[in-house]
Amino acid sequence: MNPPIAAAPAALRASHLGAGTRAMVTAIEGGECVVERLASLGLVPGTRFRVVRGGSPIAVAVGETRLALGRDWSDALVVVSE
């Protein structure tokens, strides 16, 4: 008999996260401009961050850096909460 398979965490948009949530970027969906801009801010697949303030704009902490992202930018970040 095979052991049960754990369900993969559900992917969602960063814009849906609440304050205090820790998450990891799994993908960026958007045009080249969006991908490049978020990468320049340090938000690339594999980046872990913490939500400081939910809503719009969302405020996130990436290490010691704090970033505020408007709805369009936070909607481009596909994440899994940790």
C-alpha positions, 0 to 999 in steps of 0.5 A, spaced: 500 500 500 502 506 498 503 512 503 498 518 502 500 523 498 500 530 501 497 535 497 501 541 494 500 548 497 495 552 493 498 557 489 494 564 490 496 572 489 500 576 493 494 581 493 490 576 497 495 575 503 493 578 510 498 581 515 503 577 518 503 571 513 509 568 510 510 566 503 514 564 497 514 567 490 513 561 485 512 565 479 511 572 476 505 573 471 505 579 467 509 582 461 517 583 461 516 590 464 513 587 470 517 581 471 523 585 470 521 591 475 519 585 480 526 582 479 529 589 480 526 589 487 528 582 489 522 579 488 523 572 484 521 565 484 524 562 490 524 569 494 521 568 501 517 574 504 513 576 510 506 581 509 507 587 513 500 590 511 495 587 507 490 591 502 492 595 497 498 597 497 500 591 500 507 592 504 512 586 504 518 585 508 524 581 504 529 580 509 531 587 512 527 591 506 520 593 506 516 594 499 509 597 498 506 594 492 500 596 488 494 591 486 497 590 479 504 588 482 501 584 487 497 581 483 502 579 478 506 575 484 504 568 484 505 565 491 504 559 496 503 561 504 508 558 509 
